[in-house]
Amino acid sequence: LIKNSGILDNIVPDENQREEIRNFYIKYFVELNDMYKFYSAVNSGGGTHTLEYIELSKFLTETGILGEEDRNTILRIFVDSHIRSGKSKGARPSIHSEI
């Protein structure tokens, strides 16, 4: 999904870096999947199939993937992934939207 969504292309313009990221996701898929489920339950009453902005932000900062100073990048990732997922249906995503 991430390979064909265009999200990674927008955020990481260098093809070699994109390939490294893809390989990382392939190698650590199970661990990342478990973390996704844990963090997706943070603010949504226990649901583990979607992430709200606050959950994504908490995941990225607590795992050290991005830092507190990267809030604009986190928001860009969230909004861009929401729009590309087709869930926006003309509405603008907000921090309460889910991905």
PEQUITA-V707648 format. One record per residue. PHI is phi as a letter, one per 40 degrees, with the letter a starting at -180 (none if undefined). PSI is psi in radians with two decimals (999 if undefined). NEAR is the number of other C-alpha atoms within 10 Angstrom. Layout:
BEGIN
PHI,PSI,NEAR
PHI,PSI,NEAR
END
This chain:
BEGIN
none,-0.85,7
c,-0.57,11
c,-0.66,11
c,-0.08,8
c,-0.46,13
g,-0.17,13
c,-0.86,19
c,-0.67,21
c,-0.65,14
c,-0.59,11
c,-0.63,13
b,1.71,12
c,-0.40,10
c,2.13,11
c,-0.68,11
c,-0.71,10
c,-0.68,12
c,-0.73,16
c,-0.69,13
c,-0.72,11
c,-0.78,14
d,-0.78,14
c,-0.65,12
c,-0.80,12
c,-0.69,15
c,-0.81,11
c,-0.70,11
b,0.48,10
d,-0.83,12
c,-0.81,11
c,-0.75,10
c,-0.67,14
c,-0.77,11
c,-0.74,12
c,-0.70,13
d,-0.83,18
c,-0.71,16
c,-0.90,15
c,-0.49,24
c,-0.32,26
c,-0.09,17
d,-0.83,18
b,0.09,13
b,0.44,16
g,0.44,8
h,-0.09,12
c,2.45,14
b,0.26,15
b,-0.10,12
b,2.78,16
b,2.29,24
c,2.94,21
d,-0.81,21
c,-0.63,19
c,-0.75,20
c,-0.79,22
c,-0.79,23
c,-0.77,19
d,-0.90,20
c,-0.64,18
c,-0.72,16
c,-0.46,13
c,-0.13,11
g,0.15,10
c,-0.79,9
b,2.82,16
b,3.06,15
d,-0.56,13
c,-0.13,9
b,0.44,14
d,-0.68,14
c,-0.68,10
c,-0.75,14
c,-0.78,21
c,-0.70,17
c,-0.77,14
d,-0.80,18
c,-0.89,24
c,-0.77,21
c,-0.72,19
c,-0.55,20
c,-0.77,18
c,-0.79,17
c,-0.36,13
c,-0.24,14
g,0.07,10
c,-0.25,15
c,-0.57,15
f,0.82,9
g,-0.36,8
c,2.56,8
c,2.35,11
c,2.59,18
b,3.10,14
c,-0.21,12
c,-0.05,10
c,2.87,16
b,2.57,21
b,999,21
END
